[in-house]
Amino acid sequence: MRSKIKIDTFGNVLNTTGSISFQSEEKKSKCPHSAVEETIVYNISYVPNKKCIAVESIDEMIDSRLNLGASAEETVQGIFDVLDDVLDPFQLMVEGSYHVEGRGLLTVTVGSEE
């Protein structure tokens, strides 16, 4: 399922060897399978092609994906799909680190290179 929020982009001002990284603030969500609360941090990095994305849009897009109630894997894949569609970057990596108190840490990573 694709995000329906408006994604603000702007022209790439870096050369193609430059990269951009973003780390989200801690997010809270409930696992759709166990209903246990998770603390999540997302790391996104990309080498832009023609477009870059505004930080506010990344944060809003992450929140909209979390509100879908999907699994960790589906959420990270969904964030990746939206960014890949909007930015068409040379490289893209999305990582979600899901911490459940007393149960451990789950890290989901989706990446690509052109």
Z-matrix of the N, CA and C atoms (Angstrom, degrees):
N
C 1 1.468
C 2 1.519 1 108.65
N 3 1.289 2 117.86 1 127.68
C 4 1.457 3 123.06 2 -178.72
C 5 1.525 4 110.76 3 -86.00
N 6 1.327 5 114.66 4 152.58
C 7 1.453 6 121.46 5 177.96
C 8 1.526 7 109.91 6 -70.37
N 9 1.327 8 116.28 7 143.41
C 10 1.458 9 120.37 8 178.56
C 11 1.525 10 111.87 9 -106.47
N 12 1.324 11 118.20 10 8.54
C 13 1.453 12 120.05 11 178.73
C 14 1.525 13 109.78 12 -81.85
N 15 1.331 14 115.09 13 159.51
C 16 1.459 15 119.87 14 177.66
C 17 1.524 16 108.20 15 -78.98
N 18 1.314 17 115.56 16 128.11
C 19 1.462 18 121.91 17 179.36
C 20 1.523 19 108.30 18 -103.76
N 21 1.335 20 116.96 19 116.62
C 22 1.460 21 121.84 20 179.15
C 23 1.527 22 109.79 21 -86.73
N 24 1.328 23 115.34 22 124.90
C 25 1.462 24 120.99 23 177.69
C 26 1.525 25 109.19 24 -124.33
N 27 1.318 26 114.88 25 166.09
C 28 1.462 27 121.01 26 175.55
C 29 1.515 28 107.27 27 -147.11
N 30 1.323 29 116.49 28 163.39
C 31 1.460 30 121.73 29 -177.42
C 32 1.514 31 113.27 30 -63.88
N 33 1.317 32 115.73 31 145.47
C 34 1.457 33 122.25 32 179.04
C 35 1.522 34 109.93 33 -70.06
N 36 1.330 35 116.15 34 125.20
C 37 1.467 36 120.85 35 178.02
C 38 1.528 37 111.60 36 -107.30
N 39 1.335 38 116.97 37 0.97
C 40 1.457 39 122.11 38 178.45
C 41 1.526 40 109.61 39 -94.54
N 42 1.321 41 116.49 40 160.47
C 43 1.454 42 116.86 41 168.90
C 44 1.527 43 107.40 42 -79.65
N 45 1.309 44 118.92 43 170.91
C 46 1.462 45 120.86 44 -173.02
C 47 1.521 46 113.75 45 -69.69
N 48 1.333 47 118.25 46 -8.85
C 49 1.461 48 118.87 47 176.52
C 50 1.526 49 111.66 48 -88.66
N 51 1.317 50 117.99 49 -8.87
C 52 1.456 51 120.88 50 179.09
C 53 1.516 52 111.18 51 -79.92
N 54 1.325 53 116.06 52 149.52
C 55 1.461 54 119.86 53 177.28
C 56 1.526 55 109.31 54 -128.14
N 57 1.318 56 114.81 55 160.00
C 58 1.459 57 122.54 56 -179.37
C 59 1.520 58 107.69 57 -125.61
N 60 1.327 59 116.83 58 134.19
C 61 1.463 60 121.77 59 178.71
C 62 1.514 61 109.76 60 -126.40
N 63 1.321 62 115.13 61 147.08
C 64 1.459 63 122.42 62 179.83
C 65 1.516 64 108.10 63 -139.04
N 66 1.346 65 117.10 64 133.52
C 67 1.457 66 121.59 65 172.14
C 68 1.515 67 107.39 66 -121.41
N 69 1.323 68 115.73 67 125.76
C 70 1.459 69 120.05 68 -178.50
C 71 1.520 70 111.09 69 -74.28
N 72 1.308 71 114.86 70 160.64
C 73 1.461 72 120.65 71 167.20
C 74 1.528 73 106.26 72 -67.60
N 75 1.324 74 117.18 73 164.67
C 76 1.455 75 119.47 74 176.06
C 77 1.523 76 109.17 75 -63.34
N 78 1.328 77 114.97 76 134.61
C 79 1.466 78 122.22 77 177.31
C 80 1.516 79 107.79 78 -113.54
N 81 1.304 80 117.34 79 153.97
C 82 1.458 81 122.84 80 175.93
C 83 1.522 82 108.39 81 -115.78
N 84 1.311 83 115.06 82 139.49
C 85 1.454 84 120.82 83 178.54
C 86 1.516 85 107.99 84 -155.31
N 87 1.320 86 116.38 85 164.36
C 88 1.457 87 120.68 86 174.50
C 89 1.510 88 108.92 87 -108.99
N 90 1.322 89 114.88 88 136.01
C 91 1.457 90 120.24 89 176.45
C 92 1.529 91 108.52 90 -62.78
N 93 1.349 92 118.44 91 129.04
C 94 1.459 93 119.86 92 -178.87
C 95 1.532 94 112.89 93 -68.82
N 96 1.319 95 117.36 94 -16.94
C 97 1.456 96 120.92 95 -177.65
C 98 1.526 97 112.55 96 -93.74
N 99 1.344 98 117.22 97 -39.27
C 100 1.468 99 120.42 98 -175.90
C 101 1.524 100 113.48 99 -109.98
N 102 1.330 101 117.50 100 -12.55
C 103 1.471 102 123.95 101 -176.83
C 104 1.528 103 112.47 102 63.90
N 105 1.330 104 117.57 103 16.72
C 106 1.454 105 122.63 104 176.85
C 107 1.525 106 109.00 105 -86.14
N 108 1.341 107 116.47 106 138.99
C 109 1.461 108 120.05 107 179.81
C 110 1.526 109 110.91 108 -71.70
N 111 1.333 110 114.76 109 136.99
C 112 1.461 111 122.07 110 179.31
C 113 1.524 112 108.90 111 -118.59
N 114 1.333 113 115.55 112 149.99
C 115 1.454 114 122.59 113 169.63
C 116 1.519 115 105.87 114 -107.13
N 117 1.317 116 116.67 115 127.89
C 118 1.460 117 120.98 116 -171.56
C 119 1.524 118 110.32 117 -127.37
N 120 1.322 119 115.42 118 140.60
C 121 1.457 120 122.65 119 171.47
C 122 1.520 121 106.68 120 -128.44
N 123 1.328 122 116.08 121 133.07
C 124 1.454 123 121.82 122 177.77
C 125 1.518 124 109.96 123 -108.51
N 126 1.317 125 115.49 124 136.12
C 127 1.461 126 122.90 125 172.65
C 128 1.518 127 107.45 126 -117.28
N 129 1.316 128 114.51 127 127.54
C 130 1.467 129 120.78 128 -179.56
C 131 1.513 130 107.19 129 -127.83
N 132 1.320 131 116.41 130 131.91
C 133 1.461 132 119.78 131 174.15
C 134 1.521 133 108.12 132 -138.31
N 135 1.333 134 115.05 133 144.81
C 136 1.457 135 119.17 134 179.25
C 137 1.515 136 111.05 135 -153.67
N 138 1.323 137 114.46 136 154.35
C 139 1.459 138 122.21 137 170.62
C 140 1.520 139 104.83 138 -104.13
N 141 1.332 140 116.80 139 110.66
C 142 1.458 141 119.52 140 -173.32
C 143 1.525 142 113.26 141 -69.32
N 144 1.304 143 114.01 142 150.42
C 145 1.452 144 122.15 143 172.06
C 146 1.527 145 106.09 144 -94.84
N 147 1.316 146 117.55 145 -95.80
C 148 1.465 147 121.09 146 -179.95
C 149 1.519 148 113.47 147 -101.41
N 150 1.350 149 117.38 148 -18.09
C 151 1.464 150 120.42 149 -175.02
C 152 1.519 151 112.07 150 -126.24
N 153 1.337 152 114.23 151 151.90
C 154 1.462 153 123.62 152 170.13
C 155 1.527 154 106.78 153 -121.76
N 156 1.319 155 116.36 154 160.52
C 157 1.465 156 120.25 155 -178.05
C 158 1.533 157 109.98 156 -113.00
N 159 1.318 158 116.18 157 142.18
C 160 1.463 159 121.94 158 178.01
C 161 1.532 160 109.67 159 -69.94
N 162 1.330 161 116.94 160 140.36
C 163 1.468 162 122.33 161 -178.23
C 164 1.529 163 111.09 162 -55.70
N 165 1.327 164 117.48 163 -42.27
C 166 1.464 165 120.60 164 -179.55
C 167 1.520 166 111.03 165 -59.71
N 168 1.322 167 117.05 166 -36.62
C 169 1.458 168 120.75 167 179.58
C 170 1.522 169 111.64 168 -68.75
N 171 1.329 170 117.02 169 -37.19
C 172 1.467 171 119.67 170 177.12
C 173 1.520 172 109.48 171 -61.77
N 174 1.321 173 116.68 172 -48.02
C 175 1.463 174 121.21 173 -178.02
C 176 1.529 175 111.55 174 -62.54
N 177 1.327 176 117.41 175 -44.61
C 178 1.463 177 121.33 176 178.93
C 179 1.523 178 111.09 177 -64.29
N 180 1.330 179 116.76 178 -39.72
C 181 1.458 180 120.93 179 -179.98
C 182 1.527 181 110.50 180 -65.68
N 183 1.335 182 117.88 181 -41.06
C 184 1.468 183 121.18 182 177.00
C 185 1.523 184 109.59 183 -61.31
N 186 1.332 185 117.32 184 -47.65
C 187 1.466 186 120.56 185 179.38
C 188 1.527 187 111.42 186 -59.57
N 189 1.332 188 117.59 187 -41.17
C 190 1.467 189 120.16 188 -179.67
C 191 1.526 190 110.85 189 -65.68
N 192 1.334 191 117.79 190 -35.93
C 193 1.474 192 120.99 191 177.83
C 194 1.525 193 110.23 192 -68.56
N 195 1.336 194 117.77 193 -40.38
C 196 1.461 195 120.77 194 179.42
C 197 1.522 196 111.59 195 -63.85
N 198 1.330 197 116.67 196 -34.12
C 199 1.461 198 120.94 197 -178.61
C 200 1.525 199 113.15 198 -70.61
N 201 1.335 200 117.88 199 -8.87
C 202 1.466 201 120.43 200 179.12
C 203 1.525 202 112.29 201 -78.04
N 204 1.334 203 116.94 202 -14.55
C 205 1.456 204 120.03 203 178.83
C 206 1.522 205 113.43 204 72.57
N 207 1.316 206 117.30 205 28.63
C 208 1.458 207 122.17 206 -178.20
C 209 1.532 208 110.45 207 -88.27
N 210 1.315 209 115.63 208 167.98
C 211 1.462 210 120.91 209 176.97
C 212 1.529 211 109.90 210 -68.89
N 213 1.331 212 116.09 211 167.32
C 214 1.464 213 121.22 212 177.91
C 215 1.516 214 110.62 213 -57.11
N 216 1.322 215 116.30 214 -45.48
C 217 1.459 216 120.94 215 -178.28
C 218 1.533 217 111.56 216 -63.67
N 219 1.323 218 116.58 217 -43.70
C 220 1.465 219 120.54 218 178.89
C 221 1.525 220 111.72 219 -66.44
N 222 1.327 221 116.95 220 -36.57
C 223 1.462 222 120.73 221 -179.86
C 224 1.524 223 111.02 222 -66.86
N 225 1.338 224 117.71 223 -47.63
C 226 1.463 225 120.96 224 179.84
C 227 1.527 226 109.86 225 -64.03
N 228 1.332 227 117.39 226 -43.12
C 229 1.465 228 120.34 227 178.23
C 230 1.531 229 110.50 228 -62.58
N 231 1.331 230 117.35 229 -39.67
C 232 1.461 231 121.26 230 179.01
C 233 1.520 232 112.46 231 -64.18
N 234 1.342 233 117.07 232 -42.57
C 235 1.468 234 121.14 233 177.00
C 236 1.523 235 109.28 234 -61.94
N 237 1.332 236 116.36 235 -45.72
C 238 1.463 237 121.20 236 178.04
C 239 1.529 238 110.59 237 -57.73
N 240 1.323 239 117.23 238 -48.80
C 241 1.474 240 121.33 239 -177.37
C 242 1.523 241 112.22 240 -59.41
N 243 1.334 242 116.62 241 -44.09
C 244 1.471 243 120.44 242 179.94
C 245 1.526 244 110.10 243 -63.10
N 246 1.340 245 116.70 244 -49.15
C 247 1.467 246 119.61 245 -178.52
C 248 1.526 247 111.68 246 -64.75
N 249 1.320 248 117.28 247 -39.95
C 250 1.457 249 120.63 248 178.83
C 251 1.530 250 111.01 249 -63.23
N 252 1.328 251 116.74 250 -42.41
C 253 1.472 252 121.16 251 178.53
C 254 1.525 253 112.23 252 -64.68
N 255 1.327 254 116.37 253 -44.55
C 256 1.466 255 120.98 254 -174.80
C 257 1.529 256 112.08 255 -75.26
N 258 1.335 257 116.77 256 -41.97
C 259 1.466 258 120.59 257 -171.36
C 260 1.525 259 114.30 258 -95.80
N 261 1.323 260 118.00 259 -28.61
C 262 1.462 261 121.85 260 -173.25
C 263 1.532 262 110.19 261 47.26
N 264 1.346 263 117.56 262 55.20
C 265 1.468 264 120.68 263 -174.38
C 266 1.527 265 112.26 264 -76.98
N 267 1.333 266 115.72 265 163.37
C 268 1.459 267 120.53 266 174.37
C 269 1.532 268 109.76 267 -69.23
N 270 1.317 269 117.11 268 -38.84
C 271 1.461 270 123.60 269 176.43
C 272 1.516 271 108.23 270 -140.01
N 273 1.333 272 115.59 271 149.03
C 274 1.455 273 121.01 272 177.86
C 275 1.519 274 108.64 273 -151.25
N 276 1.333 275 116.10 274 136.19
C 277 1.453 276 122.13 275 175.04
C 278 1.527 277 107.98 276 -138.87
N 279 1.330 278 115.58 277 130.69
C 280 1.462 279 122.12 278 175.75
C 281 1.521 280 107.15 279 -124.22
N 282 1.324 281 115.29 280 128.31
C 283 1.459 282 120.78 281 -179.78
C 284 1.518 283 108.42 282 -129.94
N 285 1.306 284 115.79 283 132.80
C 286 1.460 285 121.49 284 174.71
C 287 1.514 286 109.18 285 -118.38
N 288 1.330 287 117.33 286 125.75
C 289 1.463 288 122.25 287 177.46
C 290 1.526 289 107.54 288 -108.84
N 291 1.324 290 115.44 289 114.64
C 292 1.462 291 123.39 290 -174.33
C 293 1.529 292 108.59 291 -108.20
N 294 1.335 293 116.60 292 114.78
C 295 1.459 294 121.04 293 -179.94
C 296 1.518 295 109.20 294 -107.54
N 297 1.328 296 115.25 295 124.63
C 298 1.459 297 121.45 296 175.39
C 299 1.523 298 106.85 297 -114.66
N 300 1.331 299 116.12 298 118.60
C 301 1.462 300 121.42 299 -176.87
C 302 1.526 301 110.88 300 -53.01
N 303 1.330 302 115.13 301 126.08
C 304 1.453 303 120.53 302 178.18
C 305 1.514 304 115.27 303 78.31
N 306 1.332 305 117.20 304 -1.36
C 307 1.462 306 119.59 305 -177.93
C 308 1.519 307 113.13 306 -122.94
N 309 1.315 308 118.42 307 -14.16
C 310 1.455 309 120.14 308 176.47
C 311 1.513 310 114.57 309 113.56
N 312 1.329 311 113.83 310 -167.09
C 313 1.459 312 122.25 311 -175.57
C 314 1.525 313 109.12 312 -123.84
N 315 1.311 314 116.19 313 130.03
C 316 1.458 315 123.02 314 175.23
C 317 1.518 316 107.32 315 -112.51
N 318 1.323 317 117.54 316 126.11
C 319 1.450 318 121.31 317 176.61
C 320 1.520 319 108.73 318 -116.79
N 321 1.339 320 115.65 319 127.56
C 322 1.454 321 122.11 320 178.82
C 323 1.522 322 107.08 321 -117.19
N 324 1.352 323 117.04 322 127.52
C 325 1.454 324 121.96 323 -178.91
C 326 1.515 325 109.92 324 -127.46
N 327 1.340 326 115.28 325 132.56
C 328 1.460 327 121.87 326 174.29
C 329 1.532 328 106.29 327 -127.64
N 330 1.326 329 117.28 328 132.30
C 331 1.453 330 119.71 329 -177.65
C 332 1.518 331 112.36 330 -147.93
N 333 1.335 332 114.49 331 164.10
C 334 1.462 333 119.97 332 177.56
C 335 1.525 334 109.44 333 -153.64
N 336 1.311 335 114.14 334 159.54
C 337 1.456 336 122.99 335 171.33
C 338 1.509 337 107.66 336 -137.85
N 339 1.310 338 117.15 337 141.12
C 340 1.467 339 119.56 338 174.43
C 341 1.497 340 109.31 339 -88.98
